[in-house]
Structure formats: structure tokens, C-alpha cells
Amino acid sequence: MEVLFFIGIVICFFLALLIFSKKKQTKSDRIFGVWQILLVINFSLLYIRHSELIQEYPHFIGLDTGFTLLHIPFIFFYTCALIKKPLKKIHFSLHLLPFVVMTMTLFSTFFLLSGNEKLQLYNQQLSGQKLFSVTDMALYLQCLIYLPISYNLVKKHSRKIKAKYSNIDKRNLSWMETILISVSIYFGLSFLFHLYYILSDFNDFQFLSKISILSFCLLQVALAFFGIRYSPVFIESEMSKLNEQSKYKKTGLGSDLAKKHFEALLHYMTNEKPYLDSELTLDNLASQINISSNHLSQIINQFAHKNFYTYVNEYRIDEIARLLKDPSQNQYSILGLAYDAGFKSKSVFNAMFKKIKGVTPSEFRKRI
């Protein structure tokens, strides 16, 4: 066990060093860095508690307990920072309340005991009955609350950017969705295993502890890998517009005028091909056809029944399909045609082409 805690200490210390050595740190970087420092402290205390050192330094017993209630809120803080969701200091403090309450409770009931008394209680706990501790119950309750909220925030962010941008590869947080789902599955299985441990004759609780440590280390590495690569491309004014866009449910656009605008949009998309611009946004296209971005969003949703992202990229796919059928274009690579049509990511292009055409781009070209 001590070896695993030491590995955790090294990984989190390295990640904190990596984050704080960045020249341009975002808010999400700083939150992640602070979290890594707290994990270094947490793993260090766990290392002491699970080694012979605890017999020499019994006053370290219990110091790690409250830290358990910090990690799930920090996942939420990190998610909010990634999507630029403001979090007031008072709200930030409320999220840390379980940690504060647990620490104060231990201070008043346990930390004031002598070293021998702490060791006696600690040894009794190790040989005592199998029970859910208050910390365990609080942790699983946090998972039940924070993880769905964090996931919904990321999904909402995804819907917003798809309503405004035609290329979202640098803005996309699908990796965070995957991580949140993985964490949810892990804690769900952890709860079931914990329940099985209590109700059965199974006594090897260290097995779950080892899996927990390794899983948490992998989580930190995954968050660091994707988080460092993720570049927050939104400036404050852009994020303000993005958030404002979602507030308009009704624009006051009449059905006749909406239909007229949509016909003008179809004509413009067919003849001018604005989708060939890889940086095309809802605002850009709206200004090109002289309507408001809110009206443009409404008519695309109302008549095409798609968001802006899907609407534009379907034009790009159709353009590429047309070029693939043209014998004069055989000299060009499929990826080159995709970039010329406005795509910026090979993986996004391949996935969308197969979704729309039912086959991969290479299979499509072979069938012609």
C-alpha cells in the first residue's frame, strides 16, 4: 500500500509542478494545480497512516479524513473553470463546507486526544465491525450530486458551441464528458463493492483501496493530459455572447419572414458556399445574409431541424462527396479535399462523413 501512495505523491507533485511552470495559466490550470497540491498532502498523510510511522507519530491519525471530501467538489470547480462558468466566493466556500465540518468535528472529538488514546481508537477501528463511515456516506452523496451536475454543465456547453460554431474541435469538451462518465461508473462500482464488503464475509478491503489509489492516479493523469492540451479559445466577450445566445427562446420573427430568410439562406449556401471557410460562425454567416444571429439560429432550427454545427458540416460533406465523384479530383487526397471544404480535424471529418453517408470517405471513393 505504501508504494501506491508514494506513486500517487510523485504523480501529483509532478503534475502540480508541470501546471505551475506554465507561462500562461488559466483559471482551470490554477484550480487543477491547487488540487494536485492537496492530493500530495492527502497521499502523504495516507502513506504515514498505512506505514509503521503511524506508531511513532499517532497525531497524524485522522488528518487525512477530511481531504476525502475535497476531491469531488474540485472536479466540479475544474469543470466550471473549463466552461468559464463563474463561481462566487460564497458559493465556493459552501462547496467546501463538508470538509470544514468534518475537520472541525474531528478537532473537537478526536484531535485533542493524546497519542496513546488515538492509537487505541485506531487499532479498535481496524479490528472492529464493518461499517459505512460518515465520510464514506458523505463522499457517495457528493458523487450523486456533483457528478451529474458537472456532466450536465459540459453537455450544455457542447450544445451552446454547436449552435454557434461550425468547427468545435478546439472548443469541444467531449474528453471531459468521458472522464465524468468514467468517474461516475467507478464510484458506482466502488459503492457496490463497499456494500458487498459490509454484507458478506469478504475481508480484503485493501483490494478496493489499491484499486481506488490507482484509479485516482489515472484520473489525474487523464485530466492533466487533456486539460493541458485544451486551449480555452473563448475570450470574455465571446463567452458573454455565447451565454446570451442561449437565453433567446423566441425572437419575434414571423413565420412568413422566417421562411423568406430561410430561402435566402439556402440560396446563399448553395451559390456562395460560405461553409468553405473553416472559421465560419453563426455571427459571420448572419452578417453575410444581413439578419441577426438569433434569427439565423431560429430559422435553421425551425426549417432544417438541426443546430448550426450540423447544418454547416452537412454542406461540407455534400461538397466533399461531389468532389469525390469528380474524376478530375482523383489526384487529390481525401484529407486535402476535407480541409479545402472547411474541416479542420481528420477524426471529426471521418466520423461525420460516415454518419451522414453511411460509409467511410475511402469506401465512398472506391464505390464510385
C-alpha positions in Angstrom: 0.0 0.0 0.0 2.8 2.4 0.9 4.3 2.0 -2.6 1.0 3.0 -4.2 0.7 6.1 -2.0 4.2 7.0 -2.9 3.4 6.7 -6.6 0.4 9.0 -6.0 2.6 11.5 -4.3 5.1 11.6 -7.1 2.5 11.8 -9.9 0.5 14.6 -8.2 3.7 16.5 -7.3 4.9 16.3 -10.9 1.5 17.4 -12.3 1.5 20.4 -9.9 5.0 21.3 -11.0 4.0 21.0 -14.6 0.9 23.2 -14.2 2.5 26.0 -12.2 5.5 26.1 -14.6 3.2 27.1 -17.5 3.8 30.6 -18.6 0.1 31.3 -19.4 -2.1 29.8 -16.7 -5.8 29.7 -17.0 -8.2 29.5 -14.1 -8.7 25.8 -14.7 -5.0 25.3 -14.6 -4.7 27.0 -11.2 -7.6 25.0 -9.8 -6.1 21.8 -11.0 -2.7 22.8 -9.6 -4.1 23.5 -6.2 -6.0 20.2 -6.3 -2.7 18.4 -7.0 -1.1 20.0 -4.0 -4.0 18.9 -1.8 -3.6 15.4 -3.2 0.1 15.4 -2.4 -0.8 16.3 1.2 -3.6 13.7 1.2 -1.4 10.9 -0.2 1.4 11.8 2.2 -0.9 11.5 5.2 -2.3 8.2 3.9 1.3 7.0 3.5 2.0 7.7 7.1 -1.2 6.1 8.3 -0.6 2.9 6.4 3.0 2.6 7.4 4.8 1.9 10.7 5.4 5.6 11.0 1.9 5.9 12.5 3.0 4.1 15.6 5.7 6.7 16.2 3.6 9.7 15.1 0.0 8.9 16.2 -1.1 12.5 16.0 -1.2 12.1 12.2 -4.2 9.7 12.6 -7.3 11.2 11.2 -5.7 14.2 9.4 -6.4 12.6 6.0 -10.1 12.0 6.7 -11.4 15.5 5.7 -9.4 15.6 2.5 -11.7 12.8 1.1 -14.5 15.3 0.9 -12.4 17.8 -1.2 -11.9 15.8 -4.4 -15.4 15.6 -5.8 -16.0 19.4 -5.3 -12.7 20.1 -7.1 -13.9 18.1 -10.1 -16.9 20.4 -10.1 -14.7 23.5 -9.7 -12.5 22.3 -12.6 -15.5 21.7 -14.8 -16.8 25.2 -14.1 -13.5 26.7 -14.9 -13.2 24.9 -18.2 -16.6 26.2 -19.4 -16.0 29.6 -17.9 -18.9 29.3 -15.5 -18.4 32.0 -12.8 -18.4 30.7 -9.2 -18.8 33.3 -6.5 -16.6 33.1 -3.4 -19.5 32.5 -1.1 -20.6 29.5 -3.3 -17.1 28.3 -3.4 -17.0 28.3 0.4 -20.3 26.4 0.6 -19.0 23.6 -1.5 -16.1 23.2 0.9 -18.4 23.2 3.9 -18.4 19.3 4.3 -14.6 19.4 4.6 -14.7 22.2 7.1 -17.5 20.5 9.2 -15.7 17.1 9.1 -12.4 18.7 10.2 -14.0 20.8 13.0 -15.9 17.7 14.2 -12.7 15.7 14.3 -10.9 18.5 16.0 -13.4 18.7 18.8 -13.8 14.9 19.3 -10.5 13.3 18.2 -7.6 15.6 17.6 -7.4 16.8 21.2 -6.9 13.2 22.4 -3.4 12.0 23.5 -1.3 10.0 21.1 -1.9 6.7 23.0 -5.7 7.3 23.0 -5.6 7.9 19.3 -3.7 4.7 18.7 -6.0 2.7 20.9 -9.1 4.0 19.0 -7.3 3.5 15.6 -6.5 -0.1 16.5 -10.0 -0.7 17.7 -11.3 0.6 14.4 -9.0 -1.7 12.4 -10.3 -4.8 14.3 -13.9 -3.6 14.6 -17.1 -4.2 12.7 -17.5 -3.4 9.0 -19.5 -0.2 8.8 -20.0 2.7 6.4 -18.2 5.7 7.9 -19.8 9.1 7.9 -17.0 10.2 5.5 -17.9 7.3 3.1 -21.6 8.2 3.1 -20.8 11.9 2.6 -18.4 11.0 -0.3 -21.0 8.9 -2.1 -23.6 11.6 -1.6 -21.2 14.2 -3.1 -20.8 11.9 -6.2 -24.6 11.6 -6.5 -24.9 15.4 -6.6 -21.8 16.8 -8.2 -21.0 14.4 -11.0 -24.4 14.7 -12.7 -24.3 18.4 -12.3 -20.8 18.6 -13.8 -21.8 16.3 -16.7 -24.9 18.4 -17.5 -22.8 21.6 -17.5 -20.4 20.1 -20.0 -23.3 18.8 -22.2 -25.0 22.3 -22.0 -21.7 23.8 -23.1 -21.5 21.4 -26.0 -25.0 22.4 -27.2 -24.1 26.1 -27.0 -20.9 25.8 -29.1 -22.7 23.6 -31.7 -25.3 26.4 -32.0 -22.7 29.0 -32.8 -19.6 27.4 -34.4 -19.0 25.2 -37.5 -15.7 23.8 -36.1 -15.6 22.8 -32.5 -12.6 20.5 -32.2 -10.6 23.0 -30.0 -13.7 24.0 -28.1 -15.0 20.5 -27.6 -15.0 19.0 -24.1 -16.1 15.5 -25.1 -13.0 14.3 -23.2 -14.4 15.8 -20.0 -17.7 14.1 -20.6 -15.9 10.7 -20.9 -13.9 11.4 -17.8 -17.0 12.3 -15.8 -18.8 9.2 -17.0 -15.8 7.1 -16.1 -15.6 8.6 -12.6 -19.3 8.0 -12.1 -19.0 4.4 -13.1 -16.0 3.9 -10.9 -17.7 5.4 -7.8 -20.9 3.4 -8.5 -18.9 0.2 -8.6 -17.0 1.3 -5.5 -20.2 1.8 -3.6 -21.5 -1.7 -4.7 -18.2 -3.3 -3.7 -18.3 -1.4 -0.4 -21.8 -2.7 0.2 -20.7 -6.2 -0.7 -17.8 -5.9 1.7 -20.1 -5.0 4.6 -22.8 -7.6 3.9 -20.5 -10.5 3.0 -17.6 -12.4 4.6 -15.1 -10.8 2.2 -12.4 -9.2 4.3 -9.8 -7.9 1.9 -10.7 -4.3 1.9 -7.2 -3.4 0.9 -8.1 -4.7 -2.6 -10.6 -1.8 -3.0 -8.1 0.7 -1.5 -5.5 -0.3 -4.1 -7.9 0.0 -7.0 -9.0 3.4 -5.6 -5.5 4.7 -5.5 -4.5 3.5 -8.9 -7.8 4.8 -10.4 -7.4 8.2 -8.9 -3.8 8.4 -10.1 -5.1 7.6 -13.7 -7.8 10.2 -13.3 -5.3 12.9 -12.5 -3.0 11.9 -15.4 -6.0 11.9 -17.8 -7.2 15.3 -16.6 -3.7 16.7 -16.9 -3.1 15.3 -20.4 -6.4 16.6 -21.8 -6.5 19.7 -19.7 -3.1 20.9 -20.7 -3.8 20.3 -24.3 -7.2 22.0 -24.2 -6.8 25.6 -25.2 -9.6 28.0 -23.9 -10.3 29.7 -27.2 -13.1 31.9 -25.8 -12.3 35.4 -24.7 -14.6 37.0 -22.1 -16.7 39.0 -24.7 -17.2 35.8 -26.8 -18.3 33.8 -23.8 -20.8 36.5 -22.9 -22.3 36.3 -26.3 -22.3 32.6 -26.2 -24.2 32.6 -22.9 -26.5 35.3 -24.1 -27.4 33.3 -27.2 -29.0 30.5 -25.2 -31.4 33.0 -23.5 -33.3 33.7 -26.7 -36.1 31.2 -27.0 -38.3 33.5 -29.0 -37.0 36.1 -31.4 -40.4 37.6 -32.5 -39.7 36.5 -36.1 -43.0 35.9 -38.0 -43.4 32.7 -40.0 -43.6 34.4 -43.4 -40.5 36.4 -42.8 -38.7 33.4 -41.3 -39.5 31.3 -44.4 -38.2 34.2 -46.6 -35.0 34.3 -44.6 -34.5 30.6 -44.9 -35.0 30.6 -48.7 -32.3 33.4 -48.8 -30.1 31.3 -46.6 -30.5 28.2 -48.9 -29.7 30.3 -52.0 -26.6 31.8 -50.3 -25.3 28.5 -49.1 -25.7 26.9 -52.5 -24.2 29.7 -54.6 -21.7 31.4 -52.3 -20.5 28.3 -50.3 -19.6 30.2 -47.1 -19.1 26.8 -45.4 -15.7 26.5 -47.2 -14.4 29.0 -44.5 -13.2 26.8 -41.7 -13.7 29.7 -39.2 -17.4 30.2 -40.2 -19.6 31.1 -37.2 -23.2 31.9 -36.7 -22.4 35.6 -36.3 -20.3 35.6 -39.5 -23.0 33.9 -41.6 -25.7 36.1 -40.1 -23.8 39.3 -41.1 -23.3 37.9 -44.6 -27.0 37.5 -45.3 -28.0 40.6 -43.3 -30.0 39.1 -40.5 -29.4 38.8 -36.8 -27.7 35.8 -35.4 -30.7 35.0 -33.3 -33.0 34.9 -36.3 -30.5 32.8 -38.2 -30.3 30.3 -35.4 -34.1 30.2 -35.2 -34.7 29.5 -38.9 -32.0 26.8 -39.0 -33.7 25.1 -36.0 -37.2 25.7 -37.4 -36.8 24.6 -41.0 -33.7 22.4 -41.1 -34.3 20.9 -37.7 -30.6 21.0 -36.9 -28.1 23.0 -34.9 -25.7 25.4 -36.7 -22.8 23.0 -36.4 -24.6 20.1 -38.1 -26.2 22.3 -40.7 -22.9 23.7 -42.0 -21.0 20.5 -41.8 -23.6 18.6 -43.9 -23.0 21.1 -46.6 -19.2 20.4 -46.3 -19.8 16.7 -46.5 -22.0 17.1 -49.6 -19.3 19.2 -51.2 -16.6 16.6 -50.5 -18.9 13.8 -51.8 -19.4 15.8 -55.0 -15.7 16.3 -55.4 -15.0 12.6 -54.8 -17.4 11.7 -57.7 -15.5 14.1 -60.0 -12.7 12.2 -61.9 -10.7 15.4 -62.2 -10.3 15.4 -58.4 -8.8 11.9 -58.1 -5.3 13.4 -57.9 -6.1 15.0 -54.6 -6.2 13.2 -51.2 -9.4 12.8 -49.4 -8.0 14.7 -46.4 -6.9 17.5 -48.6 -10.4 17.8 -50.0 -11.8 17.8 -46.4 -9.5 20.7 -45.4 -10.5 22.6 -48.5 -14.2 22.1 -47.7 -13.8 23.7 -44.3 -12.9 20.8 -41.9 -10.0 21.2 -39.5 -9.9 17.8 -37.9 -9.4 14.5 -39.6 -11.2 12.5 -36.9 -14.2 14.8 -36.9 -14.4 14.7 -40.7 -14.3 10.9 -40.9 -16.9 10.5 -38.1 -19.3 13.0 -39.7 -18.9 11.6 -43.2 -19.7 8.1 -42.1 -22.6 9.3 -40.0 -24.2 11.2 -43.0 -23.2 8.9 -45.9 -23.2 5.6 -44.1 -19.7 4.7 -45.3 -16.1 5.9 -44.7 -14.7 8.5 -47.2 -12.3 5.9 -48.7 -15.1 3.4 -49.2 -17.3 6.1 -50.8 -14.5 6.9 -53.3 -14.0 3.2 -54.1 -17.7 2.6 -54.9 -17.8 5.4 -57.5 
